Amino acid sequence: MPRPTSPPSAIKKYIGNYELHRTLGEGAFAKVKLATHRLTNVKVAVKIIDKEKLPDEYAVANVHREATIMKLLDHKNIVQLFEIIETKKELYLVMELAEGGEVLDYIVAHGNLKIQEAKRFFRQLAEALVSLLH
C-alpha cells in the first residue's frame, strides 16, 4: 500500500537541533532562515552558505575564518554566533535573531536618517568596535 505523501509546505527541515522555517533574506552565496531550537523553542537565524557557489577555495577559507572570529565576539551590539554546523555542501551559522533586521535594510527603507537616529546607530557601532580592542 503506498504511503501518503505530505504536501511540500508540510515537510519540515531540520539541521542539528533546529527546525528551519521561512527565509528571512537571500544573497548570491547564502540565505538566512528563521529557525527554532527544538528543545528550548528559542528563535534563531540560520545563515546557510552554499559552499559549492563560493568562487574558490580562498573564499571557503575566508568564510571559515569569519565564522571562527564571530564565535569569539561577545557584545550586546554584535549578533552572537551560537553554533557552526558543516556538511559537505553547506555551512550553517546559527546566530542570534536580530528582530529588527539589518541596519542597512533599515536605512535603505527609511532614507536619510534623522540626526538623533544616526547618532544612536553610530554610538552602538563605536561601542562594539571599542569592545573588540579590549
C-alpha positions as CSV (number, residue, x, y, z in Angstrom):
1,M,0.0,0.0,0.0
2,P,1.6,3.4,-0.9
3,R,2.5,5.8,1.9
4,P,0.6,9.1,1.9
5,T,2.8,12.0,1.0
6,S,2.8,15.4,2.7
7,P,2.4,18.5,0.6
8,P,5.7,20.3,0.2
9,S,4.7,23.1,2.6
10,A,4.1,20.5,5.4
11,I,7.6,19.0,5.1
12,K,9.8,20.1,8.0
13,K,13.5,20.6,7.5
14,Y,16.0,20.2,10.4
15,I,19.6,20.9,10.9
16,G,21.1,19.8,14.2
17,N,18.7,20.7,17.0
18,Y,17.0,23.4,14.8
19,E,13.8,23.4,12.8
20,L,14.1,25.7,9.8
21,H,11.2,28.0,8.8
22,R,10.8,30.8,6.4
23,T,13.6,32.6,4.5
24,L,14.5,36.0,6.0
25,G,17.0,37.0,3.3
26,E,19.0,35.8,0.4
27,G,22.2,36.6,-1.3
28,A,24.5,35.2,-4.0
29,F,26.1,32.5,-1.9
30,A,23.8,32.2,1.1
31,K,20.3,32.5,2.5
32,V,19.2,33.3,6.1
33,K,16.3,31.3,7.6
34,L,14.3,31.7,10.7
35,A,14.7,28.6,12.9
36,T,13.6,27.3,16.3
37,H,15.7,25.3,18.7
38,R,13.7,22.1,19.2
39,L,14.5,21.7,22.9
40,T,14.2,25.4,24.1
41,N,11.9,26.9,21.5
42,V,14.3,29.8,21.2
43,K,14.1,31.5,17.8
44,V,17.4,32.0,15.9
45,A,18.6,33.0,12.5
46,V,20.5,30.3,10.5
47,K,22.7,31.5,7.7
48,I,23.1,28.7,5.1
49,I,26.2,29.2,2.9
50,D,26.3,27.0,-0.2
51,K,30.0,26.2,-0.4
52,E,29.6,25.0,-4.0
53,K,28.6,28.5,-5.0
54,L,31.6,30.2,-3.5
55,P,34.1,31.2,-6.3
56,D,37.2,29.4,-5.0
57,E,38.9,27.7,-2.0
58,Y,40.1,31.1,-0.8
59,A,36.5,32.2,-0.3
60,V,35.7,29.0,1.5
61,A,38.7,29.6,3.8
62,N,37.6,33.2,4.4
63,V,34.1,32.0,5.4
64,H,35.5,29.6,7.9
65,R,37.8,32.3,9.3
66,E,34.9,34.8,9.6
67,A,32.8,32.2,11.4
68,T,35.6,31.4,13.8
69,I,36.1,35.1,14.6
70,M,32.4,35.7,15.0
71,K,32.3,32.9,17.6
72,L,34.8,34.8,19.7
73,L,32.8,38.1,19.7
74,D,30.6,38.8,22.7
75,H,28.9,42.2,22.8
76,K,25.3,43.4,23.0
77,N,25.6,45.3,19.7
78,I,27.1,42.4,17.7
79,V,24.9,39.5,16.6
80,Q,26.2,36.4,18.5
81,L,27.1,33.2,16.7
82,F,25.9,30.3,18.7
83,E,26.9,27.3,16.6
84,I,28.6,26.2,13.4
85,I,27.3,23.1,11.6
86,E,29.0,21.9,8.5
87,T,28.0,19.4,5.8
88,K,29.8,18.5,2.6
89,K,27.9,21.1,0.6
90,E,26.8,23.7,3.2
91,L,27.9,25.7,6.2
92,Y,25.2,26.6,8.7
93,L,25.8,29.5,11.0
94,V,23.3,29.5,13.9
95,M,23.1,33.1,15.1
96,E,21.1,35.3,17.5
97,L,18.0,36.6,15.8
98,A,18.0,40.3,15.3
99,E,14.3,41.1,15.4
100,G,14.6,44.5,13.8
101,G,16.5,43.1,10.8
102,E,19.7,44.5,9.3
103,V,20.8,48.2,9.9
104,L,21.5,48.7,6.2
105,D,18.0,47.5,5.2
106,Y,16.5,49.8,7.8
107,I,18.5,52.8,6.4
108,V,17.5,51.9,2.8
109,A,13.9,51.6,3.8
110,H,13.8,54.9,5.7
111,G,16.0,57.0,3.5
112,N,18.0,59.8,5.2
113,L,18.1,59.2,9.0
114,K,17.3,62.0,11.4
115,I,20.5,63.2,13.2
116,Q,19.4,61.6,16.6
117,E,18.8,58.3,15.0
118,A,22.1,58.4,13.1
119,K,23.9,59.3,16.4
120,R,22.3,56.3,18.1
121,F,23.4,53.9,15.4
122,F,26.9,55.4,15.3
123,R,27.2,55.2,19.1
124,Q,26.2,51.5,19.1
125,L,28.7,50.8,16.3
126,A,31.5,52.6,18.2
127,E,30.8,50.8,21.4
128,A,31.0,47.4,19.6
129,L,34.3,48.4,17.9
130,V,35.9,49.7,21.2
131,S,34.9,46.5,23.0
132,L,36.8,44.5,20.3
133,L,40.0,46.4,21.1
134,H,40.0,45.4,24.8
